[in-house]
Amino acid sequence: ADATPEAVEAPIPLLAAAETSEAAAAEAAAIPSLDAKVVPDATQELTHKEATAGDVLLQIAREEEEDIQRSRKNYSEKIRGGFVVYCPMGCRIRVQERHRGRAGKCPKCEAVFFVPRKRAKPKAVASADAPEGAVAAAAPVEKWRSYLSEIHLHNVVPQNLRIKPDSLLKDFQPVDVVFSEDGLLLVTLVASAGFLNANLKKKPAIRTSVQEHLKTVGAVDGLPAASSRLIAKEALSQLAVAQPSPADVESLFGNIPVFGMGRIAVRLPRLADDPATQYLSFTLSEFRSFAQALESVCGLPGLGADTEIPLTETYNTVACHYSEAPVRELLGMDYYQKDPEIKLKVAGWRCQGCALVVSEDS
């Protein structure tokens, strides 16, 4: 009763203790329990996806590559046995083995192309004990041994002939001439030039097919050309030079160069029931090759030997009027000047009035 309010002891506050308990609880909560399940961080999960994304893309690429290889294999199985040829315009065309030796039309440019035949395998050389039939069955490549291209073939009807120089110069059909021991083969690759000379562009491809046919097959039948004529070996003796004509033979053309100045014409054997007579005309270099092939392949020597044709180079040597140096003059100058394959060199000059000769070096 005597106690005053100041004398009563105030209760001890528990605030400090309460703060201590909350800090301990927070620390305890921070320590993970052994029984708690660890949840992965979202950042770690994203990093794992990025790390495995390359493997997934690689697997997809491998599967696509396997599909491509499988498709190629199936496609190659479908076209097995085929091969590629080219038309005269350069287009690629895939054909089959059954098409060999045939002609077709390009699906792109509609140009005619030919599929070459398969080259025959070389046969073994016959031994000394082999029968004669084995030697006779040699590859046909040995049958046709010489080839001349773009020789002029003229069909001359005497009743329609105009006797004047160069009257038949441009009236001709180009042919290829092939030589063998059996005779002479004339091949017409195309019948006409065609619209805007379209057929002329096909001649290289047709010529290649003709040569391939003669090498592999050997027979004239089935030749991939417009037309052909085979002159048997027995009839080759009827070949005769018509321009220039031999000195002891009367010329049908009166010694007038109707086939062109500096050109050489050879008359072919006459065809039965044909009003026209066929002639082959040549430049000098072409005729030399023709005569040489007749002798070496067909066994017919001396064609043109009895004429003025310079079968070999022959010179006349004169002296220069000033230096007295020898000047060689080529004989048969007209034939050399009209041949585009022969290149000439000036050696000297001759005066038309007095025939005086001056060398080029003087």
Rosetta blueprint (number, residue, H / E / L):
1 A L
2 D L
3 A L
4 T L
5 P H
6 E H
7 A H
8 V L
9 E L
10 A L
11 P L
12 I L
13 P L
14 L L
15 L H
16 A H
17 A H
18 A H
19 E H
20 T H
21 S H
22 E H
23 A H
24 A H
25 A H
26 A H
27 E H
28 A H
29 A H
30 A H
31 I L
32 P L
33 S L
34 L L
35 D L
36 A L
37 K L
38 V L
39 V L
40 P L
41 D L
42 A H
43 T H
44 Q H
45 E H
46 L H
47 T H
48 H H
49 K H
50 E H
51 A H
52 T H
53 A H
54 G H
55 D H
56 V H
57 L H
58 L H
59 Q H
60 I H
61 A H
62 R H
63 E H
64 E H
65 E H
66 E H
67 D H
68 I H
69 Q H
70 R H
71 S H
72 R H
73 K H
74 N H
75 Y H
76 S H
77 E H
78 K H
79 I L
80 R L
81 G L
82 G L
83 F E
84 V E
85 V E
86 Y E
87 C L
88 P L
89 M L
90 G L
91 C L
92 R E
93 I E
94 R E
95 V E
96 Q L
97 E H
98 R H
99 H H
100 R L
101 G L
102 R L
103 A E
104 G E
105 K E
106 C L
107 P L
108 K L
109 C L
110 E L
111 A L
112 V E
113 F E
114 F E
115 V L
116 P L
117 R L
118 K L
119 R L
120 A L
121 K L
122 P L
123 K L
124 A L
125 V L
126 A L
127 S L
128 A L
129 D L
130 A L
131 P L
132 E H
133 G H
134 A H
135 V H
136 A H
137 A L
138 A L
139 A L
140 P H
141 V H
142 E H
143 K L
144 W E
145 R E
146 S E
147 Y E
148 L E
149 S E
150 E E
151 I E
152 H E
153 L E
154 H E
155 N E
156 V E
157 V L
158 P H
159 Q H
160 N H
161 L L
162 R L
163 I L
164 K L
165 P L
166 D L
167 S L
168 L L
169 L L
170 K L
171 D L
172 F L
173 Q E
174 P E
175 V E
176 D E
177 V E
178 V E
179 F E
180 S E
181 E L
182 D L
183 G E
184 L E
185 L E
186 L E
187 V E
188 T E
189 L L
190 V L
191 A L
192 S L
193 A L
194 G L
195 F H
196 L H
197 N H
198 A L
199 N H
200 L H
201 K H
202 K H
203 K H
204 P H
205 A H
206 I H
207 R H
208 T H
209 S H
210 V H
211 Q H
212 E H
213 H H
214 L H
215 K H
216 T H
217 V L
218 G L
219 A L
220 V L
221 D L
222 G L
223 L L
224 P L
225 A L
226 A L
227 S E
228 S E
229 R E
230 L E
231 I E
232 A E
233 K H
234 E H
235 A H
236 L H
237 S H
238 Q H
239 L L
240 A E
241 V E
242 A E
243 Q E
244 P L
245 S L
246 P L
247 A L
248 D L
249 V L
250 E L
251 S L
252 L L
253 F L
254 G L
255 N L
256 I L
257 P L
258 V L
259 F L
260 G L
261 M L
262 G L
263 R L
264 I E
265 A E
266 V E
267 R E
268 L L
269 P L
270 R L
271 L L
272 A L
273 D L
274 D L
275 P L
276 A L
277 T E
278 Q E
279 Y E
280 L E
281 S E
282 F E
283 T L
284 L H
285 S H
286 E H
287 F H
288 R H
289 S H
290 F H
291 A H
292 Q H
293 A H
294 L H
295 E H
296 S H
297 V L
298 C L
299 G L
300 L L
301 P L
302 G L
303 L L
304 G L
305 A L
306 D L
307 T L
308 E L
309 I L
310 P L
311 L L
312 T L
313 E L
314 T L
315 Y E
316 N E
317 T E
318 V E
319 A E
320 C L
321 H L
322 Y L
323 S L
324 E L
325 A L
326 P E
327 V E
328 R E
329 E E
330 L E
331 L L
332 G L
333 M H
334 D H
335 Y H
336 Y H
337 Q H
338 K L
339 D L
340 P L
341 E L
342 I L
343 K L
344 L L
345 K L
346 V L
347 A L
348 G E
349 W E
350 R E
351 C L
352 Q L
353 G L
354 C L
355 A L
356 L L
357 V E
358 V E
359 S E
360 E L
361 D L
362 S L
